[in-house]
Amino acid sequence: MKNYQCSHCGKTFQAKSEQSDKTAACPHCGQLLVIPSTELSAGTVLGGFRIIGKIGEGGMGNVYIAEQTSMGRKVALKILAKEFSSDQDIIQQFRREVQLSGKLNHPYIIRAIDAGEVGDFYYMAVTFIDGEDYEKILSRKKRIPEAKALSVAIKTAEALAYAWEKHNLLHRDVKPGNIMENKKGEVFLMDLGIAQSFDLHKKDSPEEHVLGSPFYMSPEQAQAAHLDWRTDLYSLGATLYHMVSGFPPFDADKVETIVEMHVHSPLPDPNARTPSPGLSPATVALLKRMMAKKPDDRFSSWTEFISGAQKALDALSRPKQKKFVPTRRPAVAGGGRTALSILNILILLAILCAFGFIGYKFHQMNKDSRALKSLRKAENFLAKFRNDYEGALPLFEEAAAVSAGTPQQETALKRFKEIKSLAEGHDEKIKYFDRKFSEARIKMKEKAYEQALEILESIKDIDDDPRKRNAEDTIVRLRKILKK
């Protein structure tokens, strides 16, 4: 609930934040008014950045996609919530995050671009990543292929090693939601804002350890003990475990129980949660060492871990070779030996050809099956999440790639092109709706209700359920005001 002031009687009242930009009656005088939004609308310019739209929110404020007008590039703009603008402790924490982010310059860490203050607004601009985090990827794919997950873990470890070794910084909240991948497959570590710079000659205070996600929290962090880089290694291990198995290592109904399991419970075998043939022994051993209860039982350095993870990854890419042991046959004298040798060779060639043909047919059948499954997975996603073309597009792209050389290739490629076209068209329609809806809100604030109604009537048929409902609800309220 937030406090608002009635523009008619001047008295304050409370309303839920989700009621912003909607009409409501003042509980004191009964007059209808539009509850002002606490969010910045599209087109707002702040410190050289033009707001395009909101893309997320955190505990301290909202995150917007914006254009840096001087450079003509998109950025992610983090803005401290206005209710915190008078809290000096939070302002100092926000400024500290800006300073920490400005120190970091690594290819796998999202970079800070600019920061500043405009009136009551405190903002920080960082590189905009056109992609999604692994929390969302896991919710869609369930698990990540072992080789891919190891590659992501290695790149994340290189970013964490840089933060620790160059700046003495810990992340303290490593999790799938803080690892992002763009559309090119590049990996980035996010949210180093809760990182702390540690003086190794000073003792840590318990307050320094309350942050972090329980599913991925190290035992020492859970116990408010002394922390070093190995706490991030444990959290990266829990993240890697979730990626390859499809489940966090520990889960329970209560947060306290999850934390207790990190401290005392043995690590569940990840292969018990993965389909046959399961994970490689090297990856299982890597996870056990990363998530050892005692920090001293983990890897001795980031370099040692990265080397171990790279070996496990390399082992997956090496083809398994079987030794061929020739069968000895008794010698035959004279010309009979030559004839028998030729016959044996012909028989062997016939057998090899037969096995080759069978192997080819089996491979083709398996390829066809995978192509069908991939296409079916994409279609099922679109059926379940109607109009989520952005989420469906990577699945159809994968289906088109997997189906190459199969009877499904033409269908998969055609559907990929269709969904790509729909995604681009839908995105343009969403942008147009948001722009027009913002215009309607401005008209409502100006009490130009007829014009606002006309704008909303023209966009109410948007093929997006939340936006459609919002437009229809607002139209109903406007008609009540105008008594239509």
LINQUI-V212138 format. One record per backbone hydrogen bond with DSSP energy under -0.5 kcal/mol. CO is the residue of the C=O (numbers start at 1). NH is the residue of the N-H. If there is no record, write none. Layout:
co:CO nh:NH
co:CO nh:NH
This chain:
co:2 nh:15
co:4 nh:13
co:6 nh:10
co:11 nh:6
co:13 nh:4
co:15 nh:2
co:16 nh:19
co:17 nh:20
co:19 nh:22
co:22 nh:35
co:24 nh:33
co:26 nh:30
co:31 nh:26
co:33 nh:24
co:33 nh:35
co:35 nh:21
co:41 nh:44
co:44 nh:51
co:46 nh:49
co:48 nh:69
co:48 nh:70
co:49 nh:46
co:49 nh:51
co:50 nh:67
co:51 nh:43
co:53 nh:65
co:56 nh:63
co:60 nh:81
co:61 nh:58
co:62 nh:79
co:63 nh:55
co:63 nh:56
co:64 nh:66
co:64 nh:77
co:65 nh:52
co:65 nh:53
co:66 nh:68
co:66 nh:75
co:67 nh:50
co:67 nh:69
co:68 nh:71
co:68 nh:72
co:68 nh:73
co:73 nh:68
co:74 nh:128
co:75 nh:66
co:75 nh:77
co:76 nh:78
co:76 nh:126
co:77 nh:64
co:77 nh:79
co:78 nh:124
co:79 nh:62
co:81 nh:84
co:82 nh:85
co:84 nh:87
co:86 nh:88
co:87 nh:91
co:88 nh:92
co:89 nh:93
co:90 nh:94
co:91 nh:95
co:92 nh:96
co:93 nh:97
co:94 nh:98
co:95 nh:99
co:96 nh:100
co:97 nh:101
co:98 nh:102
co:99 nh:103
co:100 nh:103
co:100 nh:104
co:101 nh:104
co:101 nh:112
co:106 nh:109
co:108 nh:189
co:111 nh:127
co:114 nh:125
co:116 nh:123
co:118 nh:121
co:121 nh:118
co:122 nh:80
co:123 nh:116
co:124 nh:78
co:125 nh:113
co:125 nh:114
co:126 nh:76
co:127 nh:129
co:128 nh:130
co:129 nh:131
co:130 nh:183
co:132 nh:181
co:133 nh:136
co:133 nh:137
co:134 nh:138
co:135 nh:139
co:136 nh:140
co:137 nh:140
co:137 nh:141
co:138 nh:142
co:141 nh:143
co:145 nh:149
co:146 nh:150
co:147 nh:151
co:148 nh:152
co:149 nh:153
co:150 nh:154
co:151 nh:155
co:152 nh:156
co:153 nh:157
co:154 nh:158
co:155 nh:159
co:156 nh:160
co:157 nh:161
co:158 nh:162
co:159 nh:163
co:160 nh:164
co:161 nh:165
co:162 nh:166
co:162 nh:167
co:163 nh:167
co:163 nh:169
co:164 nh:168
co:168 nh:198
co:170 nh:196
co:175 nh:178
co:176 nh:134
co:176 nh:135
co:176 nh:179
co:178 nh:190
co:179 nh:134
co:180 nh:188
co:181 nh:132
co:182 nh:185
co:186 nh:182
co:188 nh:180
co:189 nh:110
co:191 nh:194
co:192 nh:195
co:196 nh:170
co:196 nh:198
co:198 nh:200
co:199 nh:202
co:205 nh:208
co:206 nh:209
co:207 nh:210
co:213 nh:216
co:214 nh:217
co:218 nh:222
co:219 nh:223
co:220 nh:225
co:221 nh:224
co:228 nh:231
co:228 nh:232
co:229 nh:232
co:229 nh:233
co:230 nh:234
co:231 nh:235
co:232 nh:236
co:233 nh:237
co:234 nh:238
co:235 nh:239
co:236 nh:240
co:237 nh:241
co:238 nh:242
co:239 nh:243
co:240 nh:244
co:241 nh:245
co:242 nh:246
co:243 nh:144
co:254 nh:258
co:255 nh:259
co:256 nh:260
co:257 nh:261
co:258 nh:262
co:259 nh:263
co:260 nh:264
co:261 nh:265
co:269 nh:272
co:270 nh:273
co:271 nh:274
co:275 nh:278
co:280 nh:284
co:281 nh:285
co:282 nh:286
co:283 nh:287
co:284 nh:288
co:285 nh:289
co:286 nh:290
co:287 nh:291
co:289 nh:292
co:294 nh:297
co:295 nh:298
co:301 nh:305
co:302 nh:306
co:303 nh:307
co:304 nh:308
co:305 nh:309
co:306 nh:310
co:307 nh:311
co:308 nh:312
co:309 nh:313
co:310 nh:314
co:311 nh:315
co:312 nh:316
co:313 nh:317
co:314 nh:318
co:323 nh:325
co:324 nh:326
co:333 nh:336
co:333 nh:337
co:334 nh:337
co:334 nh:338
co:335 nh:339
co:336 nh:340
co:337 nh:341
co:338 nh:342
co:339 nh:343
co:340 nh:344
co:341 nh:345
co:342 nh:346
co:343 nh:347
co:344 nh:348
co:345 nh:349
co:346 nh:350
co:347 nh:351
co:348 nh:352
co:349 nh:353
co:350 nh:354
co:351 nh:355
co:352 nh:356
co:353 nh:357
co:354 nh:358
co:355 nh:359
co:356 nh:360
co:357 nh:361
co:358 nh:362
co:359 nh:363
co:360 nh:364
co:361 nh:365
co:362 nh:366
co:363 nh:367
co:364 nh:368
co:365 nh:369
co:366 nh:370
co:367 nh:371
co:368 nh:372
co:369 nh:373
co:370 nh:374
co:371 nh:375
co:372 nh:376
co:373 nh:377
co:374 nh:378
co:375 nh:379
co:376 nh:380
co:377 nh:381
co:378 nh:382
co:379 nh:383
co:380 nh:384
co:381 nh:385
co:384 nh:386
co:385 nh:388
co:387 nh:389
co:388 nh:392
co:389 nh:393
co:390 nh:394
co:391 nh:395
co:392 nh:396
co:393 nh:397
co:394 nh:398
co:395 nh:399
co:396 nh:400
co:397 nh:401
co:398 nh:402
co:399 nh:403
co:401 nh:404
co:403 nh:406
co:406 nh:409
co:408 nh:412
co:409 nh:413
co:410 nh:414
co:411 nh:415
co:412 nh:416
co:413 nh:417
co:414 nh:418
co:415 nh:419
co:416 nh:420
co:417 nh:421
co:418 nh:422
co:419 nh:423
co:420 nh:424
co:421 nh:425
co:422 nh:426
co:423 nh:427
co:424 nh:428
co:425 nh:429
co:426 nh:430
co:427 nh:431
co:428 nh:432
co:429 nh:433
co:430 nh:434
co:431 nh:435
co:432 nh:436
co:433 nh:437
co:434 nh:438
co:435 nh:439
co:436 nh:440
co:437 nh:441
co:438 nh:442
co:439 nh:443
co:440 nh:444
co:441 nh:445
co:442 nh:446
co:443 nh:448
co:444 nh:447
co:447 nh:449
co:448 nh:452
co:449 nh:453
co:450 nh:454
co:451 nh:455
co:452 nh:456
co:453 nh:457
co:454 nh:458
co:455 nh:459
co:456 nh:459
co:456 nh:460
co:459 nh:462
co:462 nh:464
co:464 nh:468
co:465 nh:469
co:466 nh:470
co:467 nh:471
co:468 nh:472
co:469 nh:473
co:470 nh:474
co:471 nh:475
co:472 nh:476
co:473 nh:477
co:474 nh:478
co:475 nh:479
co:476 nh:480
co:477 nh:481
co:478 nh:482
co:479 nh:483
co:479 nh:484
